[in-house]
């Protein structure tokens, strides 16, 4: 999720990390994320273009899948 200080958390956009940019010390501090258009056609496929943004990792929220063991 892309954190936006000007919006409530329930409207933050979902994004997928498409590239990472490690710094000189090997730590990832910036990533490229892809945002899809929210509009779907009648078959459930997106018909808009994919938008790419570069964001610092501090402005992202990682979503993890729930474990079946818990």
C-alpha positions in Angstrom: 0.0 0.0 0.0 1.2 3.5 -0.7 1.0 5.6 2.4 -0.5 9.1 1.9 -0.5 11.5 4.8 -3.3 13.5 3.3 -5.8 10.6 3.0 -7.3 8.2 5.5 -5.8 4.7 5.6 -8.9 3.1 4.1 -8.3 4.9 0.7 -4.5 4.3 0.4 -3.8 2.7 -3.0 -2.6 -0.8 -3.5 0.6 -1.2 -5.5 3.0 -4.0 -6.6 6.7 -3.6 -6.3 8.2 -4.0 -9.8 11.8 -3.0 -9.1 14.1 -2.3 -6.2 17.0 0.1 -6.0 19.7 -0.9 -3.5 21.9 1.9 -2.1 25.7 1.8 -1.9 25.5 -0.1 1.5 23.2 -2.8 0.0 20.0 -1.6 1.8 16.9 -1.0 -0.3 15.7 2.5 0.3 13.7 3.2 -2.9 11.5 1.0 -5.1 9.5 1.2 -8.3 5.8 0.3 -7.8 3.1 -0.3 -10.4 -0.4 1.0 -10.0 -3.2 -0.4 -12.1 -6.3 1.5 -13.1 -9.3 0.7 -11.0 -11.7 0.5 -13.9 -12.6 -3.0 -15.1 -14.4 -4.1 -18.3 -17.3 -6.5 -18.4 -15.0 -9.5 -18.2 -13.2 -8.2 -15.1 -10.0 -7.2 -16.8 -8.3 -3.8 -16.4 -8.4 -1.7 -19.5 -6.4 1.3 -18.3 -2.6 1.6 -18.6 -0.3 0.7 -15.7 1.4 3.7 -14.0 4.9 3.4 -12.5 6.1 5.4 -9.5 9.3 5.5 -7.6 8.7 5.7 -3.9 10.9 5.6 -0.8 10.2 2.5 1.3 9.2 4.7 4.3 6.1 5.7 2.2 4.9 2.1 1.7 3.0 -0.4 3.9 3.9 -4.0 3.5 0.9 -6.4 3.5 1.6 -10.0 4.5 -0.5 -13.0 3.9 -1.9 -14.7 7.0 -0.4 -18.0 8.0 -2.7 -21.1 8.0 -1.1 -22.2 11.3 -2.3 -19.2 13.3 
